[in-house]
């Protein structure tokens, strides 16, 4: 096995139900800040975009996989 290392980073935020655009903007800002600080892998809260907590109505806010908003983070590069 190699002797390399990976720098992990995590963001913490509350996803607010029915405010997906706001959640995305906040997550994007924190994601970029963490990556610029040196993180190669950024961990996000499980319900970062939808903010749902369970129940049929809340599940309707969830995005399909792969979600377009999440895909943009996967391809984002720190310049």
N, C-alpha and C positions, 0 to 999 in steps of 0.2 A: 504494500500500500504506500501511497505517496505521503509526503510530509507537508503538503500544502494546507492551507486553511481557508475557511469561508467566513466572512463577516456577516452575522445575522443581525437584523434589526426588527423591532416591533413597533407598531403604532397602536395607540389606545384612543378610542373615541366611542361615542354613543351614536348609533344609527337611529334616526328619528323616523317613525312610520309616516308614510305619505309625504316625505321630503327627500325623495331619492336624488334629485339634482343637488340639493344642499349637501347630502351625505357624500355624494361623489366628489364634489368640489373640496370638501373638508378632507376626505380620504386622499385625494390626489395631492393636495398641498402637503399633508403629512408624509405621504409616500415619497414624494420628491425630496423633502427635507431629510428624511431618513437615508435615502439613497445617496444624496450629496454628502452626507456625513460619513459615507464609506460602506454602508450596508450593501451586500451583494444579493441577499435574500431578505425580503421584507414580509413579515407576518402581519396579517390584519385581523381584526375581530371577525367572528363568523358571520354576523349579520350587518356588516359595514354599510351596505347600500340600502337594504330594505328596512332594517330596524325592527323586523317582526319578532314576536316572542312566542308564536304558536297559534293554533286555531285556524280554521278553514279560511276565514276572511283575511287574516294576516298572511297566510301562505300565498294568496293571490298576488301579493306584491313581490314575491320572489322572482328573480329572473331565471330564464332557462340556462342550461349549461351547454356550450360555453356562452357566457354573457358578453355582449359587445363591450360593455364598460370595463369588465375585468380583463378582457383580451388586450385592451389598450395598455393596461399596466404591465401585462406579461411581455409586451414588446417594447416598452419604454426603456430608453438607454440614458445614462447620465452622461452629459457632454462636458 
